[in-house]
Amino acid sequence: MDTDKFLEVAKKLDSKKKGKKEEFEKLKKLFERFHLLNRAYLDKETFEKAQESISSIAEAMANTIRYLDEEIARLRNKGRKQPFENVALAEMQKTQKRNEMLVNEYLAGATK
């Protein structure tokens, strides 16, 4: 997933003066949807702290996505998996796919 591009777009939005409030609200709604998908990987405290600015929201989302990528890679590379690990891997992959769709949808709207 292209988290660097997402962070770059968020940084540009944060430095922009005109339309910043509308973009912040749009990103906040995306972050709420993101949190619903990633409740198991993004705790409530981090979610609440990140809602202060565009850059903190983007960082929290990017860190969660990176964490999932690392966990997916770790479980894939593990030789013998326990049955619960296969279920966890499948769940993480499904969540990561949805995260990718959310971010791509946002990036498509933000680059217009």
C-alpha atoms as one frame of an Amber mdcrd trajectory, in Angstrom:
protein
   0.000   0.000   0.000   1.230   3.496  -0.779   1.316   5.095   2.681   4.031
   7.549   1.642   1.766   9.099  -0.987  -1.036   9.329   1.576   1.276  11.070
   4.059   2.473  13.443   1.342  -1.107  14.420   0.432  -1.936  14.920   4.111
   1.137  17.114   4.600   0.076  19.283   1.639  -3.434  19.579   3.081  -2.053
  20.525   6.484   0.014  23.352   5.016  -2.842  24.618   2.852  -4.825  27.575
   4.192  -7.902  27.661   1.953 -10.354  24.807   2.405  -8.383  23.322   5.278
 -11.387  22.970   7.596 -13.438  21.092   4.990 -10.535  18.749   4.234  -9.969
  18.197   7.940 -13.622  17.185   8.391 -13.405  14.905   5.357 -10.269  13.239
   6.702 -11.853  12.931  10.150 -14.792  11.004   8.657 -12.368   8.749   6.795
 -10.461   8.188  10.039 -13.664   7.193  11.828 -14.406   4.629   9.113 -10.792
   3.482   9.299 -11.048   3.044  13.069 -14.199   0.946  12.718 -12.346  -1.395
  10.368  -9.213  -1.506  12.494 -10.552  -1.610  16.043  -8.409  -4.654  16.807
  -5.232  -2.874  15.673  -5.883   0.790  16.566  -6.751   1.410  20.205  -9.281
   3.992  21.316  -6.711   6.163  23.087  -4.584   6.526  19.943  -7.720   7.174
  17.899  -8.818   9.996  20.204  -5.353  11.579  20.417  -4.926  11.527  16.649
  -8.061  13.559  15.944  -6.296  16.823  16.718  -4.795  17.522  13.285  -4.555
  16.295   9.719  -0.970  15.153  10.140  -1.671  13.198  13.342  -4.600  11.405
  11.678  -2.455  10.542   8.672   0.387   9.303  10.900  -1.947   7.100  12.960
  -3.432   5.589   9.810  -0.018   5.026   8.220   1.380   3.445  11.386  -1.592
   1.077  11.631  -1.206   0.094   7.978   2.539  -0.500   8.445   1.881  -2.601
  11.539  -0.589  -4.760   9.622   1.870  -5.145   6.744   4.575  -6.299   9.155
   2.278  -8.749  10.940   1.014 -10.186   7.654   4.607 -10.674   6.457   5.604
 -12.258   9.775   2.725 -14.733   9.705   3.268 -15.561   6.026   6.941 -16.324
   6.632   6.298 -18.458   9.667   6.833 -22.125   8.850   4.171 -24.050  10.691
   1.165 -22.053  11.663  -1.346 -22.822  14.343  -4.981 -22.837  13.166  -5.731
 -19.566  14.964  -2.797 -17.922  13.173  -4.282 -18.830   9.793  -7.547 -17.205
  10.848  -5.703 -14.128  12.144  -3.715 -13.867   8.904  -6.862 -14.075   6.781
  -8.567 -11.444   8.934  -5.571  -9.100   8.710  -5.384  -9.501   4.937  -9.082
  -8.735   4.591  -8.752  -5.651   6.803  -5.668  -4.491   4.915  -7.496  -4.807
   1.589 -10.322  -2.647   2.933  -7.785  -0.138   4.250  -6.238   0.046   0.806
  -9.636   0.704  -0.766 -10.402   3.454   1.778  -7.073   5.205   1.263  -7.260
   4.940  -2.528 -10.794   6.325  -2.467  -9.615   9.263  -0.365  -6.560   9.876
  -2.545  -8.719   9.857  -5.670 -10.938  12.552  -4.141  -8.054  14.591  -2.733
  -6.082  14.766  -5.978  -8.987  16.214  -7.971
